[in-house]
């Protein structure tokens, strides 16, 4: 990274699982961001991101969902839950809370991208919001709605606003024919299988 001029705060790296303590320090000093992708790391058994050590070294830590080759869900809340679980496994339950992983998923991810117009809800920021219903049985009795969102595993946003425009309403992507999309997906999958066979 240093030899090609990429050891800067304009760089972010996916996964971040094989760093030495010295490398973590250098990444932090340079402000290089890390997109922690715990679901992919668990599927591939590729290792554990030292997220707390990276954050302590002042490297921005965000959360990524990776791609369909190793994490089919592409669900940021699910990924945040997995980040909480795997980081607690590494550092202990007292060291990582639901607030830490929510910060990584929002403000931390914005920092990785070098963006100051997203990542928090504030005047002058983009109007990007995700809203979740917590009226399912799995959330019953939860005292803290933010903790419930992560610990109880919200799966699908009820409403999503991007740049001030509603993109998901009542859990459905606005203007998308999901049945037709799934039919095209099935056809494409069958075509791949027939070519491979």
Secondary structure, DSSP 4 states (H G I P E B T S, - for coil): -TTTT--STT-EEE---S--HHHHHHHHHHT-EEEE-HHHHHHHT-----HHHHHHTT--EEE----TTT-TT--HHHHHHHHHHHHHHHH-GGG--HHHHHHIIIIIHHHHTT-SSSSS--TTS---EEE----SGGGTT-S-HHHHHHHTT--S-SEEEETTEEEEETTEETT--HHHHHHHHHHHHHHHHHHH-
